[in-house]
């Protein structure tokens, strides 16, 4: 076990000539101590807010590799970021400009924790939503860091319009398309007085893949083209209310 908080790219240590399994954790913020191998291999970190991922201007990093020591030597260690970066760009199509405004953007279902030395797939309840960014305009650009979220694939999805948590058919849920813990960007818009919510899922492609891999830079470009009843990425609510029988009501009185 060794630890340094110096701004250095080299660490000197004494090892007996033999074979080793080397674990390196960087930017943890403190000395984790001389942990047993099993505990290091299962090491996971949690966050309570997105800002904790970029604490002190750094990102959590790690690596594991087998090392053979036969004498004095210098080992080159390649660290890997345990987080992904997402750049989001949203624009309203020219035909809708003046009629549709982007009112909020939010990264949802991001992992609370990450296993450093294994594929990270949080269980149900292991995710949280980033703070909502409110605005009123026709363009948005933002960047996020989030833990790896390897939620797998669903080969049945072949059309991006069906890339959502559920396909609604005749008012009944017929298929859960996206995994429960898959990460997505929620976009709320106001079009001519009506509210619409777009949910755009992250992943390796625009259809079946919901994996957000560590040490990977994702770029999401969204263009608002309008509304489509068969596109399950868009939801809205309409409510028709008949005239109330009374002209006015007292506070607390049922109308």
C-alpha positions as CSV (number, residue, x, y, z in Angstrom):
1,X,0.0,0.0,0.0
2,X,1.3,3.5,-0.9
3,X,-0.3,6.9,-1.0
4,X,0.8,10.4,-2.1
5,X,-1.0,13.7,-2.3
6,X,1.9,15.4,-4.1
7,X,1.6,16.7,-7.6
8,X,3.8,14.0,-9.1
9,X,3.5,11.5,-11.9
10,X,5.9,9.0,-10.1
11,X,5.7,7.0,-6.9
12,X,8.7,5.1,-5.6
13,X,8.1,1.8,-3.7
14,X,10.1,-1.3,-2.7
15,X,8.7,-4.7,-3.8
16,X,10.1,-8.2,-3.6
17,X,10.7,-9.9,-7.0
18,X,7.5,-11.8,-7.8
19,X,4.2,-11.4,-9.6
20,X,1.7,-8.8,-8.3
21,X,-1.8,-7.6,-9.0
22,X,-1.7,-3.8,-8.9
23,X,-4.7,-1.6,-8.0
24,X,-4.5,2.1,-8.4
25,X,-7.1,4.6,-7.3
26,X,-6.6,8.3,-8.1
27,X,-8.4,11.5,-6.9
28,X,-10.2,9.7,-4.1
29,X,-9.5,12.8,-1.9
30,X,-7.8,10.9,1.0
31,X,-5.6,7.9,1.9
32,X,-7.9,4.8,1.8
33,X,-5.5,2.9,4.0
34,X,-4.0,-0.6,3.7
35,X,-7.1,-2.5,2.6
36,X,-7.3,-6.3,1.9
37,X,-7.3,-7.2,-1.8
38,X,-10.9,-8.3,-1.7
39,X,-12.0,-4.9,-0.3
40,X,-10.0,-3.0,-2.8
41,X,-11.4,-5.0,-5.7
42,X,-14.9,-4.2,-4.5
43,X,-14.2,-0.6,-3.9
44,X,-17.0,1.8,-4.7
45,X,-17.6,5.5,-4.2
46,X,-20.8,7.4,-3.9
47,X,-21.8,11.0,-4.4
48,X,-24.6,13.2,-3.1
49,X,-24.4,15.8,-5.8
50,X,-22.9,16.1,-9.3
51,X,-20.3,18.6,-8.0
52,X,-18.6,15.9,-6.0
53,X,-17.4,14.2,-9.2
54,X,-15.2,17.2,-10.1
55,X,-14.0,17.9,-6.5
56,X,-10.8,20.0,-6.5
57,X,-10.9,20.1,-10.3
58,X,-10.2,16.4,-10.7
59,X,-12.1,13.3,-11.8
60,X,-12.1,9.8,-10.1
61,X,-9.7,7.4,-11.8
62,X,-8.6,3.9,-11.4
63,X,-6.8,0.9,-13.0
64,X,-5.9,-2.7,-12.3
65,X,-3.2,-4.7,-14.0
66,X,-0.9,-7.7,-13.4
67,X,2.8,-6.8,-12.8
68,X,5.9,-9.0,-12.8
69,X,8.8,-7.5,-10.8
70,X,12.2,-9.0,-11.5
71,X,14.5,-6.1,-10.3
72,X,14.8,-2.4,-10.4
73,X,12.2,-1.1,-13.0
74,X,9.8,1.6,-13.9
75,X,6.2,0.7,-14.5
76,X,4.0,2.8,-16.7
77,X,0.4,2.9,-15.4
78,X,-2.5,4.1,-17.6
79,X,-5.4,5.4,-15.4
80,X,-9.0,5.4,-16.7
81,X,-11.7,7.9,-15.7
82,X,-14.6,6.2,-13.9
83,X,-17.0,8.8,-15.2
84,X,-18.5,9.6,-18.6
85,X,-18.9,13.1,-20.0
86,X,-22.1,14.2,-21.8
87,X,-22.4,17.3,-23.9
88,X,-26.0,18.2,-24.8
89,X,-27.0,20.5,-27.6
90,X,-30.7,21.3,-28.2
91,X,-32.3,23.5,-30.8
92,X,-35.8,24.3,-32.0
93,X,-36.4,23.7,-35.7
94,X,-36.9,26.9,-37.7
95,X,-40.5,26.0,-38.5
96,X,-41.3,26.0,-34.7
97,X,-39.4,29.1,-33.7
98,X,-41.7,31.6,-32.2
99,X,-44.1,28.8,-31.2
100,X,-42.0,26.5,-29.0
101,X,-39.8,27.4,-26.1
102,X,-37.4,25.2,-24.1
103,X,-38.3,25.7,-20.5
104,X,-36.1,23.2,-18.6
105,X,-33.4,20.5,-19.1
106,X,-32.5,17.8,-16.6
107,X,-30.2,14.8,-16.6
108,X,-32.2,12.0,-14.9
109,X,-31.5,8.6,-13.5
110,X,-27.7,9.1,-13.0
111,X,-25.9,6.5,-10.8
112,X,-25.3,7.5,-7.2
113,X,-22.2,5.3,-6.9
114,X,-19.7,3.5,-9.0
115,X,-17.7,0.2,-8.6
116,X,-14.2,1.1,-9.7
117,X,-12.9,-2.3,-10.8
118,X,-16.0,-3.8,-12.4
119,X,-18.8,-2.9,-14.8
120,X,-21.0,-0.4,-13.0
121,X,-24.8,-1.1,-13.2
122,X,-26.8,0.4,-10.3
123,X,-29.7,-1.5,-9.0
124,X,-33.2,-0.1,-8.7
125,X,-33.1,2.9,-6.4
126,X,-29.4,3.5,-7.0
127,X,-29.9,6.5,-9.2
128,X,-30.9,10.2,-8.7
129,X,-31.8,13.2,-10.9
130,X,-29.4,16.1,-11.4
131,X,-30.8,19.6,-10.6
132,X,-33.2,20.9,-13.2
133,X,-31.9,23.8,-15.3
134,X,-34.7,26.3,-16.1
135,X,-34.6,28.6,-19.1
136,X,-36.8,30.1,-21.7
137,X,-35.3,30.0,-25.2
138,X,-34.9,28.1,-28.4
139,X,-31.4,26.8,-27.8
140,X,-29.5,25.0,-25.0
141,X,-26.0,23.7,-24.5
142,X,-24.7,22.0,-21.4
143,X,-22.2,19.5,-20.1
144,X,-22.4,16.8,-17.4
145,X,-20.2,14.3,-15.8
146,X,-21.8,11.1,-14.5
147,X,-20.7,7.7,-13.2
148,X,-20.6,4.8,-15.7
149,X,-24.1,3.3,-16.1
150,X,-24.0,0.0,-18.0
151,X,-27.7,-0.8,-18.3
152,X,-27.4,-3.2,-21.3
153,X,-29.3,-3.4,-24.5
154,X,-32.8,-4.2,-25.8
155,X,-32.6,-5.7,-29.3
156,X,-36.3,-5.4,-29.8
157,X,-36.0,-1.6,-30.2
158,X,-35.3,-0.8,-33.9
159,X,-36.9,2.6,-34.2
160,X,-35.7,5.6,-32.2
161,X,-39.3,6.7,-31.7
162,X,-39.9,3.6,-29.4
163,X,-36.8,4.4,-27.3
164,X,-38.6,5.1,-24.0
165,X,-39.5,3.5,-20.7
166,X,-42.8,2.2,-22.0
167,X,-44.8,1.9,-25.2
168,X,-48.4,3.0,-24.6
169,X,-51.0,1.3,-26.8
170,X,-54.7,1.9,-26.3
171,X,-53.9,3.4,-22.9
172,X,-52.2,0.3,-21.6
173,X,-48.5,-0.3,-21.0
174,X,-47.4,-3.1,-23.3
175,X,-43.6,-3.2,-23.1
176,X,-40.9,-1.7,-20.9
177,X,-38.3,-0.7,-23.5
178,X,-35.7,1.2,-21.5
179,X,-34.1,-0.5,-18.4
180,X,-35.4,1.0,-15.2
181,X,-32.1,2.5,-14.3
182,X,-31.1,3.9,-17.7
183,X,-30.0,7.5,-17.8
184,X,-31.8,10.1,-19.9
185,X,-32.2,13.8,-20.5
186,X,-35.7,15.2,-19.8
187,X,-36.6,18.3,-21.8
188,X,-39.8,20.3,-21.0
189,X,-41.1,22.7,-23.7
190,X,-44.0,25.0,-24.0
191,X,-45.7,25.2,-27.4
192,X,-48.5,27.6,-27.9
193,X,-49.6,27.3,-24.3
194,X,-49.4,23.5,-24.1
195,X,-46.6,21.6,-22.1
196,X,-44.7,18.7,-23.7
197,X,-42.0,16.5,-22.2
198,X,-39.3,14.9,-24.3
199,X,-37.2,12.1,-22.8
200,X,-34.0,11.3,-24.7
201,X,-32.1,8.2,-23.5
202,X,-28.3,7.9,-23.4
203,X,-26.4,5.0,-24.8
204,X,-24.1,3.6,-27.5
205,X,-26.7,4.1,-30.3
206,X,-30.1,5.7,-31.0
207,X,-32.1,2.5,-30.7
208,X,-31.1,-0.6,-28.6
209,X,-28.1,0.4,-26.6
210,X,-28.5,2.0,-23.1
211,X,-24.9,1.7,-21.9
212,X,-23.1,4.8,-20.7
213,X,-19.5,3.7,-20.5
214,X,-16.8,5.1,-18.3
215,X,-13.9,7.2,-19.8
216,X,-16.2,8.0,-22.8
217,X,-17.3,11.3,-24.2
218,X,-20.9,11.4,-25.4
219,X,-22.4,14.2,-27.6
220,X,-26.1,14.4,-27.8
221,X,-27.6,16.7,-30.4
222,X,-31.4,17.1,-30.2
223,X,-33.5,19.0,-32.7
224,X,-37.1,19.8,-31.8
225,X,-39.2,19.0,-34.9
226,X,-42.7,18.9,-33.4
227,X,-45.1,16.5,-31.9
228,X,-45.9,12.9,-33.0
229,X,-48.5,10.7,-31.4
230,X,-46.5,7.5,-32.2
231,X,-43.3,8.9,-30.8
232,X,-43.1,7.6,-27.2
233,X,-40.3,9.9,-26.3
234,X,-42.9,12.7,-26.1
235,X,-45.6,13.0,-23.5
236,X,-48.3,15.6,-22.9
237,X,-51.6,15.9,-21.0
238,X,-54.8,17.5,-22.1
239,X,-57.7,18.1,-19.7
240,X,-61.2,19.2,-20.8
241,X,-63.2,20.8,-17.9
242,X,-66.9,21.6,-18.2
243,X,-68.3,24.8,-16.8
244,X,-68.5,24.8,-13.0
245,X,-72.1,25.0,-11.7
246,X,-71.3,27.9,-9.4
247,X,-69.9,31.3,-10.3
248,X,-67.5,31.3,-7.4
249,X,-66.2,29.1,-4.5
250,X,-64.9,29.7,-1.0
251,X,-61.4,28.7,-0.1
252,X,-61.3,25.0,0.7
253,X,-64.7,24.3,-0.9
254,X,-64.9,21.5,-3.4
255,X,-65.6,22.6,-6.9
